[in-house]
Amino acid sequence: MDFMVHSKRNLVQFMCFWVWLCFVLLGSSLTASQSPGLSWLTQPTPQTVLAGSSVSFTCEADHSDTIQLYEWQRNNLALPEDDRYTLKNGGQTLEISQTKFEDRGEYRCVATRNGKVLGRSQNAALNVEVSPSFDLRPKNTTAFVNDNLWIHCNATGNPKPKICWGRYKEGENRIDRRRFIPYFNGTLHIKRVRLEDQGRYFCAAVNQVDIKLAKFTLVVKESKDEDLLD
Protein backbone atom coordinates (compact mmCIF):
# COMPACT_ATOMS: atom_id res chain seq x y z
CA MET A 1 0.00 0.00 0.00
CA ASP A 2 2.82 2.41 0.92
CA PHE A 3 4.49 1.61 -2.41
CA MET A 4 1.34 2.55 -4.34
CA VAL A 5 0.91 5.80 -2.43
CA HIS A 6 4.56 6.69 -3.01
CA SER A 7 4.26 5.88 -6.74
CA LYS A 8 1.14 8.04 -7.13
CA ARG A 9 2.86 10.88 -5.34
CA ASN A 10 5.84 10.67 -7.71
CA LEU A 11 3.50 10.58 -10.69
CA VAL A 12 1.70 13.72 -9.53
CA GLN A 13 5.00 15.54 -8.96
CA PHE A 14 6.21 14.45 -12.41
CA MET A 15 3.03 15.74 -14.08
CA CYS A 16 3.22 19.05 -12.20
CA PHE A 17 6.82 19.48 -13.36
CA TRP A 18 5.85 19.01 -16.99
CA VAL A 19 2.91 21.40 -16.69
CA TRP A 20 5.27 24.01 -15.20
CA LEU A 21 7.82 23.39 -17.95
CA CYS A 22 5.15 23.83 -20.65
CA PHE A 23 4.16 27.20 -19.19
CA VAL A 24 7.81 28.28 -19.11
CA LEU A 25 8.33 27.26 -22.73
CA LEU A 26 5.08 28.95 -23.75
CA GLY A 27 6.10 32.17 -22.02
CA SER A 28 9.49 32.04 -23.73
CA SER A 29 7.88 31.61 -27.14
CA LEU A 30 5.61 34.64 -26.55
CA THR A 31 8.57 36.92 -25.84
CA ALA A 32 11.01 35.38 -28.33
CA SER A 33 10.01 37.86 -31.06
CA GLN A 34 12.26 40.52 -29.50
CA SER A 35 15.80 40.75 -30.84
CA PRO A 36 18.43 40.08 -28.13
CA GLY A 37 20.28 43.30 -28.98
CA LEU A 38 17.26 45.59 -28.53
CA SER A 39 16.18 47.53 -25.46
CA TRP A 40 13.32 50.01 -25.16
CA LEU A 41 14.21 53.47 -23.90
CA THR A 42 10.65 54.80 -24.18
CA GLN A 43 7.44 52.84 -24.58
CA PRO A 44 3.88 54.04 -25.24
CA THR A 45 1.69 54.56 -22.19
CA PRO A 46 -2.11 54.29 -21.77
CA GLN A 47 -4.13 57.38 -22.72
CA THR A 48 -7.67 58.59 -22.11
CA VAL A 49 -8.94 61.48 -24.24
CA LEU A 50 -12.16 63.21 -25.19
CA ALA A 51 -13.53 62.50 -28.65
CA GLY A 52 -12.44 65.22 -31.07
CA SER A 53 -9.14 65.96 -29.32
CA SER A 54 -5.64 64.85 -30.32
CA VAL A 55 -3.48 62.21 -28.70
CA SER A 56 0.05 60.92 -29.26
CA PHE A 57 2.07 57.82 -28.42
CA THR A 58 5.88 57.82 -28.31
CA CYS A 59 8.52 55.11 -28.40
CA GLU A 60 12.30 54.83 -28.74
CA ALA A 61 14.52 51.77 -28.83
CA ASP A 62 18.25 51.11 -28.74
CA HIS A 63 19.83 48.38 -30.85
CA SER A 64 23.32 47.33 -31.92
CA ASP A 65 22.16 47.75 -35.52
CA THR A 66 20.67 51.03 -36.68
CA ILE A 67 16.88 51.04 -36.49
CA GLN A 68 15.64 52.19 -39.85
CA LEU A 69 11.94 52.50 -39.19
CA TYR A 70 9.35 52.57 -36.45
CA GLU A 71 5.89 51.29 -37.30
CA TRP A 72 2.71 51.23 -35.26
CA GLN A 73 -0.02 48.67 -34.78
CA ARG A 74 -3.49 48.76 -33.28
CA ASN A 75 -4.82 45.55 -31.76
CA ASN A 76 -1.78 43.73 -33.26
CA LEU A 77 -2.69 44.80 -36.80
CA ALA A 78 -1.28 47.48 -39.10
CA LEU A 79 -2.90 50.88 -38.66
CA PRO A 80 -5.83 51.56 -40.99
CA GLU A 81 -5.33 54.16 -43.70
CA ASP A 82 -6.57 57.40 -42.22
CA ASP A 83 -5.42 61.01 -42.71
CA ARG A 84 -5.87 61.56 -38.98
CA TYR A 85 -2.94 59.21 -38.24
CA THR A 86 0.45 60.92 -38.54
CA LEU A 87 3.93 59.48 -37.87
CA LYS A 88 6.62 61.92 -36.73
CA ASN A 89 10.34 61.73 -35.79
CA GLY A 90 10.97 58.78 -38.06
CA GLY A 91 7.92 57.02 -36.74
CA GLN A 92 8.83 57.32 -33.06
CA THR A 93 5.69 59.39 -32.45
CA LEU A 94 2.20 58.44 -33.54
CA GLU A 95 -0.26 61.33 -33.46
CA ILE A 96 -4.01 60.85 -33.86
CA SER A 97 -6.04 64.00 -34.52
CA GLN A 98 -9.79 64.40 -34.09
CA THR A 99 -10.07 61.13 -32.19
CA LYS A 100 -13.19 59.03 -32.65
CA PHE A 101 -14.80 56.33 -30.57
CA GLU A 102 -13.60 53.79 -33.16
CA ASP A 103 -9.96 54.68 -32.39
CA ARG A 104 -10.12 52.82 -29.09
CA GLY A 105 -7.77 49.85 -28.79
CA GLU A 106 -4.29 48.62 -27.91
CA TYR A 107 -1.41 50.44 -29.63
CA ARG A 108 2.20 49.33 -29.84
CA CYS A 109 5.40 50.40 -31.55
CA VAL A 110 7.42 48.08 -33.82
CA ALA A 111 11.13 48.67 -34.46
CA THR A 112 12.33 47.37 -37.85
CA ARG A 113 15.44 47.18 -40.03
CA ASN A 114 15.44 46.09 -43.68
CA GLY A 115 11.88 44.89 -43.28
CA LYS A 116 12.84 42.70 -40.30
CA VAL A 117 11.13 43.20 -36.95
CA LEU A 118 13.68 43.86 -34.23
CA GLY A 119 11.18 44.21 -31.40
CA ARG A 120 7.71 45.22 -30.32
CA SER A 121 6.93 47.56 -27.45
CA GLN A 122 4.37 46.97 -24.74
CA ASN A 123 0.73 47.60 -25.60
CA ALA A 124 -0.84 50.89 -24.52
CA ALA A 125 -4.61 51.23 -24.32
CA LEU A 126 -6.38 54.22 -25.84
CA ASN A 127 -9.78 55.03 -24.35
CA VAL A 128 -11.89 57.67 -26.08
CA GLU A 129 -14.59 59.28 -23.97
CA VAL A 130 -17.68 60.52 -25.79
CA SER A 131 -20.34 62.89 -24.45
CA PRO A 132 -23.95 61.63 -24.50
CA SER A 133 -25.94 61.83 -27.71
CA PHE A 134 -29.65 61.01 -27.93
CA ASP A 135 -30.74 58.38 -30.42
CA LEU A 136 -34.26 58.29 -28.95
CA ARG A 137 -35.88 61.41 -27.50
CA PRO A 138 -39.15 61.56 -25.57
CA LYS A 139 -41.97 63.19 -27.51
CA ASN A 140 -44.63 65.66 -26.41
CA THR A 141 -47.49 63.51 -25.17
CA THR A 142 -51.22 63.93 -24.55
CA ALA A 143 -52.84 61.61 -22.01
CA PHE A 144 -56.11 61.20 -20.15
CA VAL A 145 -56.72 60.88 -16.43
CA ASN A 146 -56.00 57.34 -15.19
CA ASP A 147 -54.02 56.43 -18.31
CA ASN A 148 -50.80 54.43 -17.93
CA LEU A 149 -47.95 55.96 -19.91
CA TRP A 150 -44.60 54.63 -21.09
CA ILE A 151 -42.18 57.31 -22.27
CA HIS A 152 -38.89 56.29 -23.90
CA CYS A 153 -35.46 57.89 -23.94
CA ASN A 154 -32.06 56.50 -24.94
CA ALA A 155 -28.58 57.90 -25.50
CA THR A 156 -25.15 56.66 -26.54
CA GLY A 157 -21.74 57.72 -25.27
CA ASN A 158 -18.60 56.46 -23.55
CA PRO A 159 -18.88 55.70 -20.69
CA LYS A 160 -22.45 54.58 -21.36
CA PRO A 161 -24.78 57.37 -20.18
CA LYS A 162 -27.19 56.89 -17.32
CA ILE A 163 -30.77 58.04 -18.00
CA CYS A 164 -32.44 60.22 -15.35
CA TRP A 165 -35.86 61.89 -15.35
CA GLY A 166 -37.02 65.19 -13.91
CA ARG A 167 -39.76 67.80 -14.02
CA TYR A 168 -39.67 71.54 -14.58
CA LYS A 169 -41.70 72.69 -11.63
CA GLU A 170 -41.15 75.69 -9.40
CA GLY A 171 -39.28 74.65 -6.29
CA GLU A 172 -39.11 70.96 -7.21
CA ASN A 173 -37.51 69.16 -10.15
CA ARG A 174 -37.91 65.64 -8.85
CA ILE A 175 -40.62 63.24 -9.90
CA ASP A 176 -42.95 61.25 -7.66
CA ARG A 177 -41.27 57.84 -7.56
CA ARG A 178 -44.49 56.18 -6.32
CA ARG A 179 -46.16 56.69 -9.70
CA PHE A 180 -43.27 57.75 -11.93
CA ILE A 181 -41.18 54.60 -12.28
CA PRO A 182 -37.90 54.78 -14.27
CA TYR A 183 -36.58 51.54 -15.78
CA PHE A 184 -32.98 50.66 -16.59
CA ASN A 185 -33.69 50.57 -20.33
CA GLY A 186 -34.50 54.30 -20.42
CA THR A 187 -38.27 53.97 -20.10
CA LEU A 188 -40.39 56.05 -17.72
CA HIS A 189 -43.67 54.49 -16.60
CA ILE A 190 -46.32 56.90 -15.28
CA LYS A 191 -49.06 55.04 -13.40
CA ARG A 192 -52.63 56.35 -13.42
CA VAL A 193 -52.03 59.82 -14.79
CA ARG A 194 -53.51 62.76 -12.82
CA LEU A 195 -54.42 66.28 -13.91
CA GLU A 196 -51.65 67.72 -11.76
CA ASP A 197 -49.09 65.68 -13.74
CA GLN A 198 -49.46 68.07 -16.66
CA GLY A 199 -46.31 70.07 -17.27
CA ARG A 200 -42.81 70.10 -18.75
CA TYR A 201 -40.36 67.27 -18.11
CA PHE A 202 -36.88 66.28 -19.16
CA CYS A 203 -34.82 63.18 -19.81
CA ALA A 204 -31.18 63.62 -18.79
CA ALA A 205 -28.35 61.53 -20.27
CA VAL A 206 -25.41 61.66 -17.86
CA ASN A 207 -21.84 60.36 -18.00
CA GLN A 208 -18.54 61.66 -16.63
CA VAL A 209 -18.00 63.75 -19.78
CA ASP A 210 -21.22 65.77 -19.96
CA ILE A 211 -24.96 66.02 -19.26
CA LYS A 212 -27.48 66.37 -22.10
CA LEU A 213 -31.19 67.14 -21.68
CA ALA A 214 -34.16 66.19 -23.87
CA LYS A 215 -37.28 68.18 -22.97
CA PHE A 216 -40.91 67.22 -23.52
CA THR A 217 -44.39 68.35 -22.47
CA LEU A 218 -47.15 66.22 -20.98
CA VAL A 219 -50.73 67.44 -21.53
CA VAL A 220 -53.39 65.76 -19.38
CA LYS A 221 -57.09 65.86 -20.25
CA GLU A 222 -59.86 64.76 -17.95
CA SER A 223 -61.72 62.61 -20.45
CA LYS A 224 -61.82 61.59 -24.10
CA ASP A 225 -65.05 63.60 -24.45
CA GLU A 226 -63.00 66.70 -23.70
CA ASP A 227 -60.69 65.74 -26.54
CA LEU A 228 -63.62 65.44 -28.94
CA LEU A 229 -64.87 68.92 -27.97
CA ASP A 230 -61.44 70.35 -28.83
C-alpha positions, 0 to 999 in steps of 0.5 A: 500500500505504501508503495502505491501511495509513493508511486502516485505521489511521484507521478503527480509531482512528475506531471506538475513538473511538466505542466510548469515546464510547458508554461515556461516554454510557452512564455518564452515563445511569446517573448522570443520575437524581441531581438536580443540586442534591442532595449526600449528606452521609451514605450507608449503609455495608456491614454484617455482622451475626449472624442475630437481631441488629439493624442500621441504615443511615443517610443524609442529603442536602442539596438546594436544595428541602426533602427531604420523604421518605427511602425505602429499597430493597433490591436496587433494589426497594421494601422488603418489608412486614415489622414488623422494618423500621422507618424513623426520623428521617423515614426517614433511618435504616432499622433491621432487627430480628431479622435473618434470612438472607433480609435479605441484599442491597444497600440504598440510600436514596432522597431524594424530594419530592412523589413525585419522586426527587431522588437515590439513595445508593450501595448498601450490602451487608448480610451476615447470618452464621448459625451452623450448623444440622444438616439431616442428622444421623448416626444410631447405627449397627450394623455387622459386621467387614469391612463398608464404611460410609457415614455422612452429615452435613450442615449449613446456615449462612452462611458455609457450614459445613465438616463435620469428623469425630472420635471420643470416645476417651481421649487421641485424638479424631482418626480414622484417615484411612487407613480413615476417609475424609471426603468434601466432601459430608459423607459419612464412608466407613469401610473394612473395619470392625474391632472396635476401631472401636466407640465414640462419634463426632461430626460437627462443623459449623464456620463462623466464627460457631460450632461445632455437634456431632452425636454418634452411636455405632458398634456393631461385631459380629464376625459376623451369627451374633452378631446372630442370637444377640442 
